[in-house]
Amino acid sequence: MNILKFHSEEDFVQTGANLIATLLQSNPKAVLGLATGSSPVGVYARLVDMHKKGLVSFAKASSYNLDEYVGLPADHPQSYRSFMNEHLFNHVDIDLSRTHVPDGNASDPSAECAAYDRMLEENGPVDLQILGIGSNGHIGFNEPDASLSSGTHVVDLLEGTREANARFFDKLEDVPRQAVTMGIGGILKAKQIVLLVRGEEKAEAIRNAIEGPITTQCPASLLQSHPNVVVLLDEGAGKWLK
């Protein structure tokens, strides 16, 4: 792992954006693995700014998102498709037909998961996968458990995860109880992984992920087995690292 700790939000955001922009400049047809949540928002905003200045193009790129809530249609304001449209897709020159987010409202979730894995297999591997991390160490929506699924699957969200995401909804009861998520095996197939971590509330999770044992009780710890991981931390997130 290449671990970078930043004193300023500006440097954190610019470094994350540069990693993606540099890939697209060298490989315009790159396959991007994208994440939602608060950590990548600044990076996406910087990429939009760089695109408007003519520094980066998404015209030939494709993307696959990690996850989506079960039961939310794509046009729901809190769906991850809406998140990506709002923060990135609607503001750059990417072809929306080449942007992929799991269909959380599919009538047959198991078939949707299998179809998503087929797309990743046929069009991948992902060149660069953006990740965040949950306070319990989850990546995507792969929650701590005795075992972890390799492929895309439906997961029951832990109450702590629902509570953490309740800030995006009117009330906790509105937060879906399930999500479709890429599995750990799918995530680890990416050529490069960039883990973005912001905030003191993530300090314990990132310490366990980077310095702790590899265990399914901290799904992010499995990133230790990947040959090309870049971790970007702000001061709060990295405060407990040795």
Phi and psi in degrees as a GROMACS rama.xvg file:
@    title "Ramachandran Plot"
@    xaxis  label "Phi"
@    yaxis  label "Psi"
@TYPE xy
-104.141  109.185  ASN-2
-106.244  121.513  ILE-3
-119.904  126.546  LEU-4
-113.021  131.483  LYS-5
-115.946  140.076  PHE-6
-85.9612  -22.4555  HIS-7
-123.793  144.863  SER-8
-60.9161  -37.3042  GLU-9
-57.8854  -47.1653  GLU-10
-68.3914  -38.2776  ASP-11
-58.1389  -51.9042  PHE-12
-65.1286  -44.5538  VAL-13
-66.0581  -38.5137  GLN-14
-64.7231  -44.25  THR-15
-61.4804  -44.2493  GLY-16
-64.7978  -39.1119  ALA-17
-62.9593  -37.6103  ASN-18
-61.1329  -41.7573  LEU-19
-73.1567  -44.6504  ILE-20
-62.1021  -42.3411  ALA-21
-62.0449  -40.8854  THR-22
-60.7592  -46.9346  LEU-23
-66.7426  -31.7458  LEU-24
-69.3221  -35.6498  GLN-25
-87.2689  -26.26  SER-26
-141.034  83.9969  ASN-27
-58.4479  -23.5059  PRO-28
-94.9475  23.24  LYS-29
-59.4661  148.474  ALA-30
-99.7259  117.599  VAL-31
-101.495  136.002  LEU-32
-101.567  120.377  GLY-33
-115.214  154.368  LEU-34
-128.504  159.019  ALA-35
-109.055  -169.994  THR-36
100.909  178.006  GLY-37
-75.4701  -29.9689  SER-38
-64.4284  -41.4873  SER-39
-85.5415  -4.03213  PRO-40
-57.488  -46.7651  VAL-41
-64.1256  -35.9355  GLY-42
-65.3141  -43.6994  VAL-43
-63.3298  -41.3352  TYR-44
-61.3163  -39.13  ALA-45
-68.6542  -37.4346  ARG-46
-63.7955  -38.9178  LEU-47
-60.8776  -44.8899  VAL-48
-62.0928  -43.6786  ASP-49
-64.0851  -37.6058  MET-50
-63.6449  -44.3934  HIS-51
-63.2149  -26.7552  LYS-52
-88.385  2.24571  LYS-53
79.3784  18.1067  GLY-54
-90.1914  -18.1047  LEU-55
-151.77  143.035  VAL-56
-125.931  142.242  SER-57
-108.547  10.8452  PHE-58
-58.5981  -33.8014  ALA-59
-108.224  1.79343  LYS-60
-82.3851  164.227  ALA-61
-132.88  161.479  SER-62
-143.074  151.076  SER-63
-133.567  122.641  TYR-64
-86.1955  154.552  ASN-65
-67.8303  -39.8752  LEU-66
-160.52  172.103  ASP-67
-160.444  147.865  GLU-68
-68.5035  142.213  TYR-69
-78.3858  133.728  VAL-70
95.2707  -6.29909  GLY-71
-101.102  124.071  LEU-72
-66.4462  158.838  PRO-73
-58.0688  -30.9505  ALA-74
-89.296  4.63215  ASP-75
-66.2874  136.948  HIS-76
-60.174  -22.4673  PRO-77
-103.555  7.37805  GLN-78
-70.6148  157.02  SER-79
-76.3628  -22.6734  TYR-80
-63.3974  -44.73  ARG-81
-63.0712  -39.7922  SER-82
-58.4787  -48.117  PHE-83
-67.3813  -38.8849  MET-84
-61.0572  -45.0015  ASN-85
-66.7703  -42.2627  GLU-86
-94.6997  -17.4738  HIS-87
-143.624  -61.9061  LEU-88
-58.0043  -40.5511  PHE-89
-72.2388  -7.50128  ASN-90
-117.445  1.4193  HIS-91
-128.184  178.095  VAL-92
-93.835  28.9638  ASP-93
-74.4716  144.381  ILE-94
-78.9058  114.148  ASP-95
-59.6802  -24.7023  LEU-96
-70.5404  -14.1106  SER-97
-105.574  13.8561  ARG-98
-105.526  130.62  THR-99
-126.424  128.145  HIS-100
-130.788  133.962  VAL-101
-53.4217  144.51  PRO-102
-86.4058  99.4153  ASP-103
-72.3596  -12.4384  GLY-104
-104.716  14.6928  ASN-105
-62.8879  143.508  ALA-106
-69.2496  -27.3572  SER-107
-124.525  89.387  ASP-108
-58.4937  -37.3792  PRO-109
-64.0725  -40.8573  SER-110
-66.831  -37.6414  ALA-111
-62.4964  -42.046  GLU-112
-62.4665  -44.9778  CYS-113
-63.8271  -39.5667  ALA-114
-67.0092  -37.2768  ALA-115
-66.1169  -41.8318  TYR-116
-64.2476  -37.1594  ASP-117
-63.7499  -42.4499  ARG-118
-60.7883  -44.2012  MET-119
-63.6886  -38.1733  LEU-120
-68.8275  -40.5996  GLU-121
-76.5015  -32.2519  GLU-122
-111.684  -7.10565  ASN-123
-87.7897  -164.597  GLY-124
-75.9964  162.591  PRO-125
-64.1024  131.606  VAL-126
-78.0871  -39.9372  ASP-127
-143.838  121.719  LEU-128
-107.45  118.98  GLN-129
-84.7419  135.227  ILE-130
-132.066  150.582  LEU-131
-111.493  -174.306  GLY-132
-140.444  138.279  ILE-133
-81.1377  162.689  GLY-134
-62.3083  -20.5282  SER-135
-97.7292  8.90475  ASN-136
90.1546  7.63581  GLY-137
-75.0488  149.896  HIS-138
-126.179  140.975  ILE-139
58.7023  -136.672  GLY-140
-114.295  31.8406  PHE-141
-79.3022  99.6003  ASN-142
-80.9377  154.302  GLU-143
-54.4367  135.53  PRO-144
-162.584  171.629  ASP-145
-67.5408  -26.9584  ALA-146
-146.172  159.647  SER-147
-124.778  144.185  LEU-148
-80.2448  142.164  SER-149
-80.48  -43.3588  SER-150
-95.0583  176.993  GLY-151
-62.3414  136.907  THR-152
-157.255  167.932  HIS-153
-91.7265  133.367  VAL-154
-125.482  143.276  VAL-155
-82.2186  124.095  ASP-156
-77.9711  134.078  LEU-157
-68.7818  153.813  LEU-158
-60.7314  -34.7509  GLU-159
-63.2304  -37.9188  GLY-160
-68.0466  -42.0878  THR-161
-64.0537  -40.8557  ARG-162
-65.2938  -38.5787  GLU-163
-65.4478  -32.4231  ALA-164
-91.4874  -3.73996  ASN-165
-64.5562  -21.8979  ALA-166
-63.0163  -19.1664  ARG-167
-89.8345  -6.31102  PHE-168
-118.843  168.35  PHE-169
-66.6992  -36.8596  ASP-170
-155.877  161.878  LYS-171
-56.9128  -36.7759  LEU-172
-62.5339  -19.8081  GLU-173
-83.1016  -13.7692  ASP-174
-74.5646  124.699  VAL-175
-56.6696  153.013  PRO-176
-95.3923  -7.92565  ARG-177
-136.557  160.402  GLN-178
-145.783  157.127  ALA-179
-95.8128  130.291  VAL-180
-139.166  144.076  THR-181
-59.5271  143.878  MET-182
-82.4856  170.706  GLY-183
-59.9542  -40.5118  ILE-184
-61.0457  -41.8496  GLY-185
-64.709  -42.0373  GLY-186
-61.7854  -43.3236  ILE-187
-72.3903  -9.72148  LEU-188
-76.6526  -14.6156  LYS-189
-61.5421  144.972  ALA-190
-66.8155  -39.1358  LYS-191
-138.186  143.237  GLN-192
-121.42  132.427  ILE-193
-117.999  113.96  VAL-194
-99.7385  117.474  LEU-195
-103.618  123.349  LEU-196
-135.254  122.978  VAL-197
-130.259  138.936  ARG-198
103.11  141.19  GLY-199
-60.1511  -28.3763  GLU-200
-66.4535  -12.6441  GLU-201
-100.947  0.475045  LYS-202
-61.6412  -43.9288  ALA-203
-67.759  -41.463  GLU-204
-62.3983  -42.6687  ALA-205
-72.9309  -32.2908  ILE-206
-63.5412  -44.5287  ARG-207
-64.0481  -37.5679  ASN-208
-69.2529  -37.1687  ALA-209
-94.2635  -41.1121  ILE-210
-107.36  -12.2646  GLU-211
-87.4469  -179.661  GLY-212
-70.7893  157.569  PRO-213
-76.3525  116.747  ILE-214
-151.222  146.421  THR-215
-69.06  -12.9217  THR-216
-75.1948  -13.1004  GLN-217
-133.927  86.1604  CYS-218
-52.7835  -34.2961  PRO-219
-64.9135  -19.4851  ALA-220
-65.8098  -21.1581  SER-221
-67.9952  -14.3968  LEU-222
-64.6457  -20.4552  LEU-223
-60.6946  -22.1912  GLN-224
-86.6126  -4.71855  SER-225
-90.7101  140.728  HIS-226
-79.1415  -10.4535  PRO-227
-145.08  79.8346  ASN-228
-119.313  129.712  VAL-229
-111.736  127.007  VAL-230
-112.452  120.813  VAL-231
-107.254  123.137  LEU-232
-124.929  142.444  LEU-233
-87.7842  176.558  ASP-234
-62.078  -39.6524  GLU-235
-63.5138  -46.3727  GLY-236
-65.8747  -33.2533  ALA-237
-96.025  11.3845  GLY-238
-68.5902  -21.9739  LYS-239
-102.551  2.0687  TRP-240
-74.7742  143.829  LEU-241
